[in-house]
């Protein structure tokens, strides 16, 4: 067994104690301490350094299954992350290498195999944090949602809601890289400034202060060709009210619902706009495209290297911050990817 001294004597773990109500609480979890696990044959011990926090994780806490099974009660909270191999019995996981995958909200995790739901070694030259955003779930979701479902053409007008979020920020920039005019919807002056000044989108609409439907009509007088929606509710309705003929509406998320167990409060009430404008609205999950992950990774890394894909990160420190970091996504606290840096 190849070993490395890491000095930890316990493994802190956030355990799911109960199903949350409409508002996520720290009391829905319990921070427990367990022994650091020992890697068995063909296994490796990983010291988790980063957690990726995504709104979809809130949906995993409900009793009903979504696109994956709920997190079982009294188990470690499921979540993606990146970490460093500190002890290994597996040559595929050399000590000192970085891995990424479903590590859970904890200090240490055992790596037993690679693949879609395993822990995969980060390619040489790639910042491990980027495997949680641009080159991970967010980038894959933005890529396939925009390219395959939205099908933007050069010169199209593309609108992205939640445009300063981890997935929306990438989707908008992908549309720009494909030659489109892009309008982003976000909340607050700071986010809107980031969209136009850093992400280089053409127009930013502040849903907290603007009448979104009116601003969309002004900014897209010929209608919206592609609407990439991660919000739902009244924002989705505003987009539907301003579609061009033969538009494509991409259903990526529904953060307005809070991803709670109860049904959304409303909408879209004006879904017949799809019929009037001969438009198409389609949902998807990035897991539908597993066989094409290499294609997406190649294009995303090229855009990033060329400066066409800027990644924003919002970092909080300490494993104890994980529940509040997830809760903060529903209050619009982040620009870009929400990360938790685990104590070293």
C-alpha positions as CSV (number, residue, x, y, z in Angstrom):
1,X,0.0,0.0,0.0
2,X,1.4,3.4,-1.0
3,X,0.7,5.9,1.8
4,X,1.0,9.6,2.5
5,X,0.7,11.3,5.8
6,X,-2.4,13.5,5.9
7,X,-2.7,14.0,9.6
8,X,-6.5,13.7,9.9
9,X,-7.9,11.5,12.6
10,X,-11.7,11.9,11.9
11,X,-14.0,12.2,9.0
12,X,-16.6,14.9,9.3
13,X,-19.8,14.1,7.5
14,X,-23.1,16.0,6.8
15,X,-25.8,13.5,7.4
16,X,-29.4,14.0,6.1
17,X,-31.6,13.8,9.2
18,X,-35.0,14.7,7.7
19,X,-36.8,15.7,4.5
20,X,-36.8,19.6,4.3
21,X,-40.0,21.6,4.1
22,X,-40.3,24.5,1.7
23,X,-37.3,26.2,3.3
24,X,-34.0,24.4,3.7
25,X,-32.6,24.5,7.2
26,X,-29.2,23.5,8.7
27,X,-31.3,21.4,11.1
28,X,-32.2,19.2,8.2
29,X,-28.7,17.9,8.5
30,X,-26.3,16.8,11.2
31,X,-22.6,17.2,11.2
32,X,-21.2,13.9,12.5
33,X,-17.7,12.6,13.1
34,X,-16.6,9.1,12.1
35,X,-13.2,7.4,11.7
36,X,-11.3,8.0,8.6
37,X,-12.0,5.0,6.3
38,X,-9.2,2.6,5.3
39,X,-8.9,1.8,1.6
40,X,-9.3,-1.9,0.8
41,X,-7.8,-3.9,-2.1
42,X,-7.9,-1.8,-5.4
43,X,-9.2,1.2,-3.5
44,X,-7.8,4.6,-2.6
45,X,-8.5,7.2,0.1
46,X,-9.4,10.7,-1.1
47,X,-9.1,13.8,1.0
48,X,-11.9,16.0,-0.3
49,X,-10.8,19.6,-1.0
50,X,-13.7,21.1,-2.9
51,X,-17.5,20.6,-3.0
52,X,-19.6,21.7,-5.9
53,X,-23.0,23.1,-4.8
54,X,-25.9,23.0,-7.4
55,X,-29.6,23.8,-7.1
56,X,-30.5,20.3,-8.3
57,X,-29.1,18.9,-5.0
58,X,-32.2,20.4,-3.3
59,X,-34.4,18.2,-5.4
60,X,-32.5,15.1,-4.2
61,X,-33.7,15.8,-0.7
62,X,-37.4,15.3,-1.5
63,X,-39.1,11.9,-0.9
64,X,-40.1,11.4,-4.5
65,X,-37.5,10.4,-7.0
66,X,-36.5,12.7,-9.9
67,X,-33.9,11.9,-12.5
68,X,-32.0,10.1,-9.8
69,X,-33.1,8.5,-6.5
70,X,-33.5,10.7,-3.4
71,X,-30.7,10.9,-0.8
72,X,-31.6,8.3,1.8
73,X,-32.2,9.5,5.3
74,X,-29.3,9.0,7.8
75,X,-26.7,8.9,5.1
76,X,-24.0,11.3,3.9
77,X,-25.5,14.1,1.7
78,X,-24.8,13.4,-1.9
79,X,-22.8,16.0,-3.8
80,X,-20.0,16.4,-6.3
81,X,-16.5,17.4,-5.4
82,X,-12.8,17.1,-6.1
83,X,-10.1,15.8,-3.9
84,X,-6.6,14.5,-3.6
85,X,-5.6,10.8,-3.3
86,X,-3.7,10.5,0.0
87,X,-3.4,6.7,0.2
88,X,-3.8,4.0,-2.5
89,X,-4.0,0.3,-3.2
90,X,-4.9,1.0,-6.8
91,X,-2.4,2.0,-9.5
92,X,-5.2,3.8,-11.3
93,X,-5.3,6.3,-8.4
94,X,-1.7,7.4,-7.7
95,X,-1.0,9.2,-4.5
96,X,-1.1,12.9,-5.1
97,X,-3.4,12.7,-8.1
98,X,-6.7,14.6,-8.1
99,X,-10.1,13.0,-8.7
100,X,-13.6,14.3,-9.2
101,X,-17.0,12.8,-8.8
102,X,-19.7,12.2,-6.2
103,X,-17.7,12.5,-3.1
104,X,-20.5,13.5,-0.7
105,X,-20.4,16.2,1.9
106,X,-17.5,14.9,3.9
107,X,-13.8,15.2,4.5
108,X,-12.8,11.7,3.1
109,X,-14.2,9.3,0.6
110,X,-13.1,5.9,-0.7
111,X,-12.4,5.7,-4.5
112,X,-13.2,2.2,-5.8
113,X,-13.6,2.7,-9.5
114,X,-13.9,5.2,-12.3
115,X,-16.8,5.7,-14.8
116,X,-20.0,7.8,-14.8
117,X,-20.8,7.5,-11.1
118,X,-17.3,6.7,-9.9
119,X,-14.3,9.0,-9.0
120,X,-12.4,9.9,-12.1
121,X,-8.8,11.2,-12.3
122,X,-8.6,14.8,-13.4
123,X,-6.8,15.1,-16.7
124,X,-3.3,16.7,-16.6
125,X,-3.3,20.4,-16.9
126,X,-6.9,20.9,-15.8
127,X,-7.8,22.9,-12.7
128,X,-9.8,20.3,-10.6
129,X,-12.3,23.1,-9.7
130,X,-13.2,23.4,-13.4
131,X,-14.2,19.8,-13.4
132,X,-17.1,20.9,-11.1
133,X,-18.2,23.7,-13.4
134,X,-17.2,24.3,-17.0
135,X,-16.0,20.8,-17.7
136,X,-18.5,19.1,-15.4
137,X,-22.2,18.9,-15.0
138,X,-22.8,22.6,-15.5
139,X,-20.8,22.7,-18.7
140,X,-22.3,19.5,-20.1
141,X,-25.8,20.7,-19.3
142,X,-25.2,24.1,-20.9
143,X,-23.5,22.5,-24.0
144,X,-26.1,19.9,-24.8
145,X,-29.1,22.1,-23.8
146,X,-27.9,24.9,-26.0
147,X,-26.4,23.0,-28.9
148,X,-28.7,20.0,-29.2
149,X,-32.0,21.3,-27.9
150,X,-31.7,25.0,-28.7
151,X,-30.0,24.5,-32.0
152,X,-28.9,28.2,-32.3
153,X,-27.9,29.5,-35.7
154,X,-25.5,32.4,-36.4
155,X,-27.4,35.7,-35.9
156,X,-30.2,34.2,-33.7
157,X,-31.4,36.0,-30.7
158,X,-30.9,33.9,-27.6
159,X,-32.2,34.6,-24.1
160,X,-30.8,32.8,-21.0
161,X,-32.5,33.1,-17.7
162,X,-30.5,32.6,-14.4
163,X,-27.8,33.8,-16.7
164,X,-25.3,34.6,-13.9
165,X,-25.7,31.1,-12.4
166,X,-23.4,28.1,-12.8
167,X,-25.1,26.7,-15.9
168,X,-26.7,29.8,-17.3
169,X,-23.5,31.7,-17.4
170,X,-21.9,29.0,-19.5
171,X,-25.0,28.6,-21.8
172,X,-25.0,32.3,-22.6
173,X,-21.3,32.3,-23.5
174,X,-21.7,29.2,-25.6
175,X,-24.4,31.0,-27.6
176,X,-22.1,33.9,-28.1
177,X,-19.3,31.6,-29.3
178,X,-21.8,30.2,-31.8
179,X,-22.4,33.6,-33.3
180,X,-25.6,34.6,-31.6
181,X,-26.9,37.8,-30.0
182,X,-27.4,37.0,-26.4
183,X,-29.7,38.5,-23.7
184,X,-29.2,37.4,-20.1
185,X,-31.7,37.7,-17.3
186,X,-30.3,37.9,-13.8
187,X,-31.0,39.5,-10.4
188,X,-29.3,42.7,-9.3
189,X,-26.9,45.3,-10.8
190,X,-23.7,43.3,-9.9
191,X,-24.9,40.2,-11.8
192,X,-26.1,42.2,-14.8
193,X,-22.7,44.1,-14.9
194,X,-20.9,40.8,-14.9
195,X,-23.0,39.5,-17.8
196,X,-22.2,42.4,-20.1
197,X,-18.7,43.4,-18.9
198,X,-17.1,39.9,-18.2
199,X,-19.2,37.3,-20.0
200,X,-19.7,39.8,-22.9
201,X,-23.4,39.2,-23.4
202,X,-25.1,41.8,-25.5
203,X,-27.9,42.8,-23.1
204,X,-28.6,42.1,-19.4
205,X,-32.1,42.4,-17.8
206,X,-32.5,42.8,-14.1
207,X,-35.6,40.8,-13.1
208,X,-35.5,42.4,-9.6
209,X,-36.0,46.0,-11.0
210,X,-37.1,45.6,-14.7
211,X,-40.4,44.5,-16.2
212,X,-38.9,41.5,-17.9
213,X,-41.6,41.0,-20.5
214,X,-41.3,44.7,-21.6
215,X,-37.6,44.6,-21.6
216,X,-37.5,41.5,-23.7
217,X,-39.9,43.1,-26.2
218,X,-37.5,46.1,-26.4
219,X,-34.3,44.0,-26.6
220,X,-35.7,41.4,-29.0
221,X,-38.1,43.3,-31.3
222,X,-38.1,40.4,-33.8
223,X,-38.7,37.8,-31.1
224,X,-36.6,35.3,-29.3
225,X,-35.2,32.4,-31.4
226,X,-33.9,30.4,-28.4
227,X,-34.9,30.7,-24.8
228,X,-32.7,28.7,-22.4
229,X,-34.7,28.7,-19.2
230,X,-33.5,27.7,-15.7
231,X,-36.1,29.5,-13.7
232,X,-39.7,28.8,-14.7
233,X,-42.7,30.7,-13.3
234,X,-43.2,34.2,-14.5
235,X,-39.8,34.4,-16.1
236,X,-40.7,31.5,-18.4
237,X,-44.0,33.2,-19.1
238,X,-42.2,36.4,-20.1
239,X,-40.1,34.4,-22.5
240,X,-43.0,32.6,-24.1
241,X,-44.7,36.0,-24.6
242,X,-41.8,37.2,-26.8
243,X,-41.0,34.2,-28.9
244,X,-40.2,34.4,-32.6
245,X,-41.9,32.0,-35.0
246,X,-40.3,28.5,-34.9
247,X,-38.5,29.3,-31.6
248,X,-37.0,26.7,-29.4
249,X,-37.5,26.8,-25.6
250,X,-35.0,24.8,-23.6
251,X,-36.2,23.6,-20.2
252,X,-33.0,23.4,-18.1
253,X,-34.3,24.0,-14.6
254,X,-37.0,25.5,-12.4
255,X,-35.2,27.4,-9.6
256,X,-38.3,29.6,-9.0
257,X,-40.0,26.4,-7.6
258,X,-37.3,26.1,-5.0
259,X,-37.1,22.4,-6.0
260,X,-39.4,21.6,-3.1
261,X,-41.7,18.6,-2.8
262,X,-44.7,20.8,-3.5
263,X,-45.9,21.8,-7.0
264,X,-44.8,25.2,-8.4
265,X,-47.3,28.0,-7.6
266,X,-48.1,28.9,-11.2
267,X,-47.3,28.7,-14.8
268,X,-46.7,28.8,-17.5
269,X,-50.2,30.1,-18.0
270,X,-49.5,31.3,-21.6
271,X,-48.2,28.0,-22.9
272,X,-50.4,28.4,-26.0
273,X,-47.9,30.9,-27.2
274,X,-46.0,27.8,-28.4
275,X,-48.8,26.9,-30.7
276,X,-49.4,30.5,-32.0
277,X,-45.6,30.8,-32.8
278,X,-45.1,27.3,-34.0
279,X,-42.5,26.9,-31.3
280,X,-41.1,23.9,-29.5
281,X,-40.4,23.5,-25.8
282,X,-38.3,20.6,-24.7
283,X,-36.6,19.4,-21.6
284,X,-33.5,17.2,-21.2
285,X,-31.0,15.8,-18.7
286,X,-27.3,15.9,-19.5
287,X,-27.1,12.1,-18.7
288,X,-29.0,11.6,-22.0
289,X,-25.7,12.4,-23.8
290,X,-23.1,10.2,-22.0
291,X,-21.7,8.8,-25.3
292,X,-21.0,12.4,-26.4
293,X,-19.2,13.7,-23.3
294,X,-15.8,13.6,-25.1
295,X,-17.2,15.9,-27.9
296,X,-18.5,18.3,-25.3
297,X,-15.3,18.3,-23.3
298,X,-13.2,19.0,-26.4
299,X,-15.3,22.0,-27.4
300,X,-15.6,23.4,-23.9
301,X,-11.9,23.2,-23.2
302,X,-11.2,24.9,-26.6
303,X,-13.6,27.7,-25.9
304,X,-12.1,28.1,-22.4
305,X,-8.5,28.2,-23.7
306,X,-9.5,30.7,-26.3
307,X,-11.1,33.0,-23.7
308,X,-14.6,32.6,-25.0
309,X,-15.7,30.8,-21.9
310,X,-15.1,32.7,-18.6
311,X,-15.9,30.8,-15.4
312,X,-17.1,32.7,-12.3
313,X,-16.7,31.1,-8.9
314,X,-18.3,32.0,-5.6
315,X,-16.2,30.3,-2.8
316,X,-17.1,29.8,0.8
317,X,-14.8,28.1,3.3
318,X,-15.3,25.2,5.6
319,X,-17.3,22.0,5.4
320,X,-19.7,23.4,7.9
321,X,-20.8,26.0,5.3
322,X,-22.2,23.4,2.9
323,X,-25.9,23.6,3.9
324,X,-26.0,27.4,3.9
325,X,-24.2,27.4,0.5
326,X,-27.0,25.3,-0.9
327,X,-29.6,27.5,0.7
328,X,-27.9,30.6,-0.7
329,X,-28.5,29.5,-4.3
330,X,-32.2,30.0,-3.9
331,X,-31.6,33.5,-2.6
332,X,-29.5,34.5,-5.6
333,X,-26.3,34.8,-3.6
334,X,-23.8,33.5,-6.2
335,X,-22.4,34.6,-9.5
336,X,-21.2,31.4,-11.3
337,X,-20.4,28.2,-9.6
338,X,-20.9,27.9,-5.9
339,X,-18.0,26.1,-4.3
340,X,-17.1,25.1,-0.8
341,X,-13.4,24.9,0.0
342,X,-12.8,22.2,2.6
343,X,-10.3,23.0,5.4
344,X,-6.8,21.7,4.5
